[in-house]
Amino acid sequence: MKILLVEDEPKLNLFIKKGLEQQGYVVDSINDGTAALDMVSVTQYDLVILDLMLPGQNGFDVLGNMKQFGIKSPVMIISALGNSDHVIKGLDLGALDYVRKPFDFGEFLARVRAITRKNDPKPFSELTVGTLTLNLITRKVFHDLREIVLTKREFLLLEYLMSHCNRVLSKTEITEKIWEVNFDGGSNVIEVHISSLRKKIGEDMIKTKVGVGYFMEGTLQKK
């Protein structure tokens, strides 16, 4: 799951970002409404967490422009503006939830899970390709019934490859889905992660199409 966090208070931005990443989410963070609109225009996020009092465009303006431009990423508002008029306006503009500051972080995470679960088209918890099984709930991976320990990025990369089994995925596509929006496409970090995955799950599990990208072959089973 990839989340865009739009919050201009530095300490709160960092706190929320770290907390979400500890739960396994990939998080891009920004502190400006205009920049946030640019980001949602080019990247499909699973959730946008949006403050209202922002430099550039305020949160209401961002919501209105997302609606006007047909951007479908679900939005959760977080704001110190807590009266009924603000809540009604935010929900009427398309937000799926409105969380008043200050908030309990455990409850906040539950609300994040509720939105991403509601908007996740995958009604399954496990992916299997050949003898490789990945559990989306426990975040464990097994190969020939042997557990494989992966880093967070390796897990997300493997999930993406398995979910798109038999389709070649370019470095650009992988970057946009798994890495930060300002990731340096000229870096070899994707190759390094692919190499590490191959060592852990088997050299022949991930194929390379030279000059195009990476893919996994086989029959994908979901349950």
N, C-alpha and C positions, 0 to 999 in steps of 0.2 A: 504494500500500500504506500502510495506517495502523497504526502501532505504538503500544502503551502501554508505557512504560518505568517500572518501579516500583523505585526505588533510593533509599535514604535518605542515602547519602554524597554530599554536594553536588557535589564536584569530579568524581567518577566519573559521576554522573548527567549533568552538563553535557557531559563528554567523550564519553560514549556517544551522547547526544542529537545533538550536533553532527556526530559521525561518521556516524550514520545519515542525518541530513538531507543531508549532502554526497553520499550515495548515492541521493538522490531520495525517501527515505521521508518521510512525514508522521508526526511524533512528538509524542504527548502524554506529559508526564512528571509523576510524582507521587512522593512520598516516604513514603507512609503506606498500610498494607495495607487499612484500612477504607475509605479514600477510593478506593483502587484497585478494590475490589469494587463500590462505587457506580458507578464509571465504566464497568466492563465490563457492568454491568447495563443501562445505557442506550445504549451504543455498541458496535457490532460491530467489533472490531479484527481485523486480519489476523494479528497476533501480539501476545502479551503477554510482555514480558521482565521476569521477576519475581525480585527478591532474596528471601532467606528471613528474614533478621534485620531485621524492620521494626517501627516503632511501630504502634499500633493492632492489627490482626491480623498475625500473622507469615505468611510465604509459604505454609507448609503449610495454615494455616487458610483463606487466600484460595483455594488450590487446592481444598480440600475443599468450601468453600461454592460455588465455581463449578460443581463437579460436582453438588452437591445442587440448585442452582437451574437446572441445564440450560444453563449458559452454555458455548458451543462454541468460543470463541476459542482457538486453539492457544497453548500456553505453553512458553517456554524459561526454565528456572531459571538464574540466575547467583548463585553463593554461595561464600563462603570456607569453608562447611561442606562438606568434601570427602570424608568417609569413606563407605564403601560403604552403611552404614545410611541415611544422608541421601539418597544418590543413589537407592537402591531405593525409599525412601518417596516421594520426589518423583515418580519415574516411575510408581509404582503409583497415585498420586493423579491421574495424567493428563498430567503434563508430557511433552512430546515430546523434550526434550533437557535436559541438565544440564551447565552449563559452570562449571568451578571457577575461582575467582579466585586469583591474578591470571591473566589470559588474554592471548593474542596477539590483537590486534584484527583482523588479517587473517583468522585462523581463525574468530573470532567472527562476522565478516561472512559468511563462507562458510556457517556454520551457520544464520545468519538466512536466507540465500538458499535453503538446502536446505529449511527448514521452509516458507517462503512459497511456494516452487515446488511443494512436495508438496501444499499446501493450496489452491493457486490452481486454480480450476475451468476456467481458460481455457488450452487447449492451443494457443495461437497467439501470434505475436509482432508481428502487424501488423493495424491497423484501417484500413479505407478507407470513406469516405462520399463519393460523387461523385468529385471530383477532389482530395479531401483524404486524405492518407495519414499515419498516425501509427505509428511503429515503437517498440514497447515495449522493445526490447533496446538499440538505439542512442540512443533517446530523441530522435529527430529527426522533424520534421514537414515534409511537402512538400505544396504546393498548386500544381496544374498543373506538376508537376515542379520547382518552385522551392522551395528550402528556406526555411522560416519559423523564425526564432529566437524561442523562447518562454522565459519565466521558469519556474522550477520549478512555481509555483502555476498558471500559465497552462497548462502541459503537463498537470498533474493534472486541472484543470478540463475541458480539452478531451477528455482520455481518458475522463472520466466522462460527458460529454455524448455522445460518439460511442458509448460502450459501451451507452448507454441511448437510442439513436437512436429518434425518434418518440414518446418518452415525456416528458411535461412534468415537470421536476424543480423542486421548490420550493426557496426559499432555505434553509429549514430542513434539507432533505435534503442539499443541497450543502454547507452549513455542517458538518453532522455527518460527512460523508465526507471533505471536503478541508481544512477549517480546524480550528484547535484547539478542544478541547471547551469552553473558556471564552470562545470568540469572542463578541463583542457582536453579536447578531442585528439590532440597530438600526443598525448601521454600513452604509455604502454600499460597502464594499470588494468585495462580489460584483459589484455593478453596474459598478464601476470595472474589474474584471478582465474582465467580459463585454465591455465597451466596447473594451478594449485588444485582446482576441481578435478582435473583429469587424473592427477596423482592420487586423489582420495577416492574417486568413484570408478576409476578405470580409464586408461588412455583412449580406448575406442568408443567411449560413451558420447563424447562431444566431437562432432565432425567440423572440419574447416572447409569452406568453399573459398578458395584463394581469391582475394580481391573483393569478396562480397561480404562474408560474415561467418557466423557459427550456427550450428543446428544439432538437434538430436534426432536420431532415427528410431522408429519403432511404433508401437501401438500405445496410445495414451489411454489409460483407464482412470476414471474418476469415481470416487465413492465417499 
